[in-house]
């Protein structure tokens, strides 16, 4: 039994050492944004792709709609991506829910597509980030490091994924 535990621990340590921090962060982003099922059994992309445009625009009990939450998540993805690509930090919290209205199925498909493409781009930028850059200041010292900002993106995405799941459940229950 002891041999098994030691072997498993050694194997786990070796695997962790071989995966760079940027690769690990990118995998966590994939888990929540586009491909994962391990933590919550789903991901943002899967949930929004499986939502009709009519459901996406519904606001239940004064909550933000799935369409607004999708815009909000993507707003931060795009804003942080701009910095990763050498640009300025132009996003402001007060504008993060200023989503253009969804008035058709095509509008919704376009928003979902934009989210998916922007998330994939963001994930690739993180995956290719150097260890040195991960621990540099993100824009200015008060915003923490690149690593911290990526972690916040992951936490933020799980928070809103939970909201999306609850809203979908409430929509389903209201139809019954």
Phi and psi in degrees as GROMACS dihedral restraints (atoms count N, CA, C in turn):
[ dihedral_restraints ]
;  ai    aj    ak    al  type     phi  dphi    fc
    3     4     5     6     1   -61.6    20    10
    4     5     6     7     1   -41.0    20    10
    6     7     8     9     1   -60.7    20    10
    7     8     9    10     1   -42.5    20    10
    9    10    11    12     1   -61.1    20    10
   10    11    12    13     1   -46.5    20    10
   12    13    14    15     1   -62.4    20    10
   13    14    15    16     1   -45.2    20    10
   15    16    17    18     1   -63.1    20    10
   16    17    18    19     1   -42.7    20    10
   18    19    20    21     1   -64.2    20    10
   19    20    21    22     1   -43.8    20    10
   21    22    23    24     1   -62.9    20    10
   22    23    24    25     1   -43.9    20    10
   24    25    26    27     1   -61.8    20    10
   25    26    27    28     1   -45.1    20    10
   27    28    29    30     1   -62.2    20    10
   28    29    30    31     1   -42.6    20    10
   30    31    32    33     1   -62.7    20    10
   31    32    33    34     1   -46.4    20    10
   33    34    35    36     1   -60.7    20    10
   34    35    36    37     1   -44.4    20    10
   36    37    38    39     1   -61.9    20    10
   37    38    39    40     1   -44.6    20    10
   39    40    41    42     1   -63.2    20    10
   40    41    42    43     1   -41.2    20    10
   42    43    44    45     1   -64.5    20    10
   43    44    45    46     1   -42.2    20    10
   45    46    47    48     1   -65.1    20    10
   46    47    48    49     1   -37.1    20    10
   48    49    50    51     1   -69.5    20    10
   49    50    51    52     1   -31.1    20    10
   51    52    53    54     1   -77.0    20    10
   52    53    54    55     1   -25.4    20    10
   54    55    56    57     1   -90.1    20    10
   55    56    57    58     1   120.2    20    10
   57    58    59    60     1   -67.9    20    10
   58    59    60    61     1   161.5    20    10
   60    61    62    63     1   -62.6    20    10
   61    62    63    64     1   -40.9    20    10
   63    64    65    66     1   -64.3    20    10
   64    65    66    67     1   -38.8    20    10
   66    67    68    69     1   -65.8    20    10
   67    68    69    70     1   -41.4    20    10
   69    70    71    72     1   -62.2    20    10
   70    71    72    73     1   -44.9    20    10
   72    73    74    75     1   -63.9    20    10
   73    74    75    76     1   -41.4    20    10
   75    76    77    78     1   -62.0    20    10
   76    77    78    79     1   -40.5    20    10
   78    79    80    81     1   -65.1    20    10
   79    80    81    82     1   -37.3    20    10
   81    82    83    84     1   -66.6    20    10
   82    83    84    85     1   -38.2    20    10
   84    85    86    87     1   -65.3    20    10
   85    86    87    88     1   -42.8    20    10
   87    88    89    90     1   -59.4    20    10
   88    89    90    91     1   -40.5    20    10
   90    91    92    93     1   -56.8    20    10
   91    92    93    94     1   -47.2    20    10
   93    94    95    96     1   -86.4    20    10
   94    95    96    97     1   -36.6    20    10
   96    97    98    99     1   -85.9    20    10
   97    98    99   100     1   -47.8    20    10
   99   100   101   102     1  -130.0    20    10
  100   101   102   103     1   -29.0    20    10
  102   103   104   105     1  -131.1    20    10
  103   104   105   106     1   -18.2    20    10
  105   106   107   108     1   -77.3    20    10
  106   107   108   109     1   158.4    20    10
  108   109   110   111     1  -145.1    20    10
  109   110   111   112     1    -2.8    20    10
  111   112   113   114     1   -73.0    20    10
  112   113   114   115     1   -46.3    20    10
  114   115   116   117     1   -79.0    20    10
  115   116   117   118     1   -50.3    20    10
  117   118   119   120     1  -115.7    20    10
  118   119   120   121     1     0.3    20    10
  120   121   122   123     1    80.4    20    10
  121   122   123   124     1     5.2    20    10
  123   124   125   126     1  -164.7    20    10
  124   125   126   127     1  -174.2    20    10
  126   127   128   129     1  -149.5    20    10
  127   128   129   130     1   170.5    20    10
  129   130   131   132     1   -60.0    20    10
  130   131   132   133     1   -49.1    20    10
  132   133   134   135     1   -57.4    20    10
  133   134   135   136     1   -46.8    20    10
  135   136   137   138     1   -59.4    20    10
  136   137   138   139     1   -42.5    20    10
  138   139   140   141     1   -68.1    20    10
  139   140   141   142     1   -42.1    20    10
  141   142   143   144     1   -75.6    20    10
  142   143   144   145     1   -32.2    20    10
  144   145   146   147     1   -66.4    20    10
  145   146   147   148     1   -28.1    20    10
  147   148   149   150     1   -97.8    20    10
  148   149   150   151     1    26.2    20    10
  150   151   152   153     1  -120.5    20    10
  151   152   153   154     1   129.8    20    10
  153   154   155   156     1   -70.4    20    10
  154   155   156   157     1   157.7    20    10
  156   157   158   159     1   -65.3    20    10
  157   158   159   160     1   -32.1    20    10
  159   160   161   162     1   -65.9    20    10
  160   161   162   163     1   -42.0    20    10
  162   163   164   165     1   -69.7    20    10
  163   164   165   166     1   -36.4    20    10
  165   166   167   168     1   -61.1    20    10
  166   167   168   169     1   -29.6    20    10
  168   169   170   171     1   -94.4    20    10
  169   170   171   172     1    -3.4    20    10
  171   172   173   174     1   -72.9    20    10
  172   173   174   175     1   134.2    20    10
  174   175   176   177     1  -110.0    20    10
  175   176   177   178     1   119.6    20    10
  177   178   179   180     1  -108.4    20    10
  178   179   180   181     1   130.4    20    10
  180   181   182   183     1    53.3    20    10
  181   182   183   184     1    34.8    20    10
  183   184   185   186     1    76.4    20    10
  184   185   186   187     1     6.2    20    10
  186   187   188   189     1   -77.3    20    10
  187   188   189   190     1   159.2    20    10
  189   190   191   192     1   -63.8    20    10
  190   191   192   193     1   149.3    20    10
  192   193   194   195     1   -77.0    20    10
  193   194   195   196     1   163.6    20    10
  195   196   197   198     1   -61.1    20    10
  196   197   198   199     1   -37.2    20    10
  198   199   200   201     1   -62.3    20    10
  199   200   201   202     1   -42.7    20    10
  201   202   203   204     1   -68.1    20    10
  202   203   204   205     1   -39.7    20    10
  204   205   206   207     1   -65.0    20    10
  205   206   207   208     1   -37.6    20    10
  207   208   209   210     1   -63.5    20    10
  208   209   210   211     1   -45.9    20    10
  210   211   212   213     1   -59.1    20    10
  211   212   213   214     1   -47.0    20    10
  213   214   215   216     1   -58.6    20    10
  214   215   216   217     1   -48.3    20    10
  216   217   218   219     1   -59.7    20    10
  217   218   219   220     1   -44.5    20    10
  219   220   221   222     1   -69.0    20    10
  220   221   222   223     1   -32.4    20    10
  222   223   224   225     1   -54.9    20    10
  223   224   225   226     1   -45.6    20    10
  225   226   227   228     1   -74.3    20    10
  226   227   228   229     1   -35.5    20    10
  228   229   230   231     1   -58.8    20    10
  229   230   231   232     1   -49.1    20    10
  231   232   233   234     1   -64.9    20    10
  232   233   234   235     1   -42.8    20    10
  234   235   236   237     1   -64.4    20    10
  235   236   237   238     1   -41.4    20    10
  237   238   239   240     1   -74.8    20    10
  238   239   240   241     1   -36.2    20    10
  240   241   242   243     1   -57.6    20    10
  241   242   243   244     1   -42.4    20    10
  243   244   245   246     1   -56.7    20    10
  244   245   246   247     1   -41.4    20    10
  246   247   248   249     1   -68.1    20    10
  247   248   249   250     1   -43.5    20    10
  249   250   251   252     1   -58.2    20    10
  250   251   252   253     1   -30.9    20    10
  252   253   254   255     1   -88.5    20    10
  253   254   255   256     1    10.4    20    10
  255   256   257   258     1    94.9    20    10
  256   257   258   259     1     4.5    20    10
  258   259   260   261     1   -88.1    20    10
  259   260   261   262     1  -171.2    20    10
  261   262   263   264     1   -92.8    20    10
  262   263   264   265     1   161.5    20    10
  264   265   266   267     1   -90.6    20    10
  265   266   267   268     1   103.2    20    10
  267   268   269   270     1  -108.0    20    10
  268   269   270   271     1    -7.9    20    10
  270   271   272   273     1   -76.2    20    10
  271   272   273   274     1   149.6    20    10
  273   274   275   276     1  -136.4    20    10
  274   275   276   277     1   135.2    20    10
  276   277   278   279     1   -51.5    20    10
  277   278   279   280     1   -39.0    20    10
  279   280   281   282     1   -64.6    20    10
  280   281   282   283     1   -16.1    20    10
  282   283   284   285     1  -103.6    20    10
  283   284   285   286     1    -0.4    20    10
  285   286   287   288     1   -70.6    20    10
  286   287   288   289     1   -11.7    20    10
  288   289   290   291     1  -114.4    20    10
  289   290   291   292     1    10.5    20    10
  291   292   293   294     1   -79.8    20    10
  292   293   294   295     1    63.7    20    10
  294   295   296   297     1   -82.0    20    10
  295   296   297   298     1   135.0    20    10
  297   298   299   300     1   -61.1    20    10
  298   299   300   301     1   145.5    20    10
  300   301   302   303     1   -65.8    20    10
  301   302   303   304     1   147.8    20    10
  303   304   305   306     1   -98.0    20    10
  304   305   306   307     1   118.7    20    10
  306   307   308   309     1  -121.3    20    10
  307   308   309   310     1     3.2    20    10
  309   310   311   312     1  -158.4    20    10
  310   311   312   313     1   166.8    20    10
  312   313   314   315     1   -60.0    20    10
  313   314   315   316     1   -38.3    20    10
  315   316   317   318     1   -65.0    20    10
  316   317   318   319     1   -40.0    20    10
  318   319   320   321     1   -57.0    20    10
  319   320   321   322     1   -44.8    20    10
  321   322   323   324     1   -66.9    20    10
  322   323   324   325     1   -44.6    20    10
  324   325   326   327     1   -59.3    20    10
  325   326   327   328     1   -39.6    20    10
  327   328   329   330     1   -64.4    20    10
  328   329   330   331     1   -40.5    20    10
  330   331   332   333     1   -66.7    20    10
  331   332   333   334     1   -42.6    20    10
  333   334   335   336     1   -63.2    20    10
  334   335   336   337     1   -43.4    20    10
  336   337   338   339     1   -63.1    20    10
  337   338   339   340     1   -43.7    20    10
  339   340   341   342     1   -62.2    20    10
  340   341   342   343     1   -45.1    20    10
  342   343   344   345     1   -57.0    20    10
  343   344   345   346     1   -48.7    20    10
  345   346   347   348     1   -61.4    20    10
  346   347   348   349     1   -46.7    20    10
  348   349   350   351     1   -66.2    20    10
  349   350   351   352     1   -43.2    20    10
  351   352   353   354     1   -67.4    20    10
  352   353   354   355     1   -38.2    20    10
  354   355   356   357     1   -64.0    20    10
  355   356   357   358     1   -44.3    20    10
  357   358   359   360     1   -60.3    20    10
  358   359   360   361     1   -43.1    20    10
  360   361   362   363     1   -63.0    20    10
  361   362   363   364     1   -46.3    20    10
  363   364   365   366     1   -58.6    20    10
  364   365   366   367     1   -46.6    20    10
  366   367   368   369     1   -61.3    20    10
  367   368   369   370     1   -43.0    20    10
  369   370   371   372     1   -63.7    20    10
  370   371   372   373     1   -38.7    20    10
  372   373   374   375     1   -63.3    20    10
  373   374   375   376     1   -42.1    20    10
  375   376   377   378     1   -64.3    20    10
  376   377   378   379     1   -45.1    20    10
  378   379   380   381     1   -59.5    20    10
  379   380   381   382     1   -32.7    20    10
  381   382   383   384     1   -95.9    20    10
  382   383   384   385     1     6.9    20    10
  384   385   386   387     1   -76.2    20    10
  385   386   387   388     1   140.9    20    10
  387   388   389   390     1   -76.3    20    10
  388   389   390   391     1   155.4    20    10
  390   391   392   393     1   -59.6    20    10
  391   392   393   394     1   -36.5    20    10
  393   394   395   396     1   -62.0    20    10
  394   395   396   397     1   -48.1    20    10
  396   397   398   399     1   -63.6    20    10
  397   398   399   400     1   -35.7    20    10
  399   400   401   402     1   -55.9    20    10
  400   401   402   403     1   -29.9    20    10
  402   403   404   405     1  -105.9    20    10
  403   404   405   406     1    11.7    20    10
  405   406   407   408     1   -84.4    20    10
  406   407   408   409     1   160.3    20    10
  408   409   410   411     1   -64.1    20    10
  409   410   411   412     1   138.3    20    10
  411   412   413   414     1   -87.0    20    10
  412   413   414   415     1   104.4    20    10
  414   415   416   417     1    65.6    20    10
  415   416   417   418     1   -70.6    20    10
  417   418   419   420     1  -135.7    20    10
  418   419   420   421     1   158.8    20    10
  420   421   422   423     1   -55.3    20    10
  421   422   423   424     1   -38.5    20    10
  423   424   425   426     1   -63.6    20    10
  424   425   426   427     1   -17.7    20    10
  426   427   428   429     1   -89.3    20    10
  427   428   429   430     1     1.2    20    10
  429   430   431   432     1    78.8    20    10
  430   431   432   433     1  -163.9    20    10
  432   433   434   435     1   -91.8    20    10
  433   434   435   436     1   169.0    20    10
  435   436   437   438     1   -57.7    20    10
  436   437   438   439     1   -43.9    20    10
  438   439   440   441     1   -56.9    20    10
  439   440   441   442     1   -47.4    20    10
  441   442   443   444     1   -61.6    20    10
  442   443   444   445     1   -40.5    20    10
  444   445   446   447     1   -67.5    20    10
  445   446   447   448     1   -33.9    20    10
  447   448   449   450     1   -68.9    20    10
  448   449   450   451     1   -43.3    20    10
  450   451   452   453     1   -58.0    20    10
  451   452   453   454     1   -42.8    20    10
  453   454   455   456     1   -62.8    20    10
  454   455   456   457     1   -38.7    20    10
  456   457   458   459     1   -59.7    20    10
  457   458   459   460     1   -41.7    20    10
  459   460   461   462     1   -64.7    20    10
  460   461   462   463     1   -49.0    20    10
  462   463   464   465     1   -60.4    20    10
  463   464   465   466     1   -44.2    20    10
  465   466   467   468     1   -60.8    20    10
  466   467   468   469     1   -42.4    20    10
  468   469   470   471     1   -66.3    20    10
  469   470   471   472     1   -41.8    20    10
  471   472   473   474     1   -64.4    20    10
  472   473   474   475     1   -39.8    20    10
  474   475   476   477     1   -57.2    20    10
  475   476   477   478     1   -50.5    20    10
  477   478   479   480     1   -75.2    20    10
  478   479   480   481     1   -29.0    20    10
  480   481   482   483     1   -61.3    20    10
  481   482   483   484     1   -42.2    20    10
  483   484   485   486     1   -59.4    20    10
  484   485   486   487     1   -41.6    20    10
  486   487   488   489     1   -63.0    20    10
  487   488   489   490     1   -44.9    20    10
  489   490   491   492     1   -58.9    20    10
  490   491   492   493     1   -44.2    20    10
  492   493   494   495     1   -63.0    20    10
  493   494   495   496     1   -41.7    20    10
  495   496   497   498     1   -67.1    20    10
  496   497   498   499     1   -41.7    20    10
  498   499   500   501     1   -62.2    20    10
  499   500   501   502     1   -44.1    20    10
  501   502   503   504     1   -61.3    20    10
  502   503   504   505     1   -39.5    20    10
  504   505   506   507     1   -65.6    20    10
  505   506   507   508     1   -42.1    20    10
  507   508   509   510     1   -65.5    20    10
  508   509   510   511     1   -39.2    20    10
  510   511   512   513     1   -62.8    20    10
  511   512   513   514     1   -42.6    20    10
  513   514   515   516     1   -64.3    20    10
  514   515   516   517     1   -42.5    20    10
  516   517   518   519     1   -68.3    20    10
  517   518   519   520     1   -30.8    20    10
  519   520   521   522     1   -73.3    20    10
  520   521   522   523     1   -22.8    20    10
  522   523   524   525     1   -80.4    20    10
  523   524   525   526     1   -20.5    20    10
